[in-house]
Amino acid sequence: MIVLGVILLVIGFLTGIGILWTIGIILAVIGLILWVLGAMGHAVAGRKHYW
């Protein structure tokens, strides 16, 4: 999710499409939050591990 957010940020920046920029920021932030929660040991979406 973080990678997809960064890709959309770059594409939105290069092409000047604002909606891609906004969606990229949202995806990157949500991905970072889920990553931090998972790293802290909290169950994310009902799973204790990612596999």
Residue, then its C-alpha position, 0 to 999 in steps of 0.5 A: m500500500i505504501v509503494l502504491g501510494v508513492i507511485l501514485l504520488v510520483i505520477g500525480f506530480l509529474t502529470g499534474i493530476g491532483i486526484l492521483w496526488t491526493i489518493g497517493i497521500i491517503l494510501a501512503v498514510i494508511g499504509l504507514i499507520l498499518w505498518v506501525l501498528g503491525a510492528m508494535g505487535h497489534a493485530v491488524a485486521g484480525r491477524k497477528h502475523y502477515w502470513 
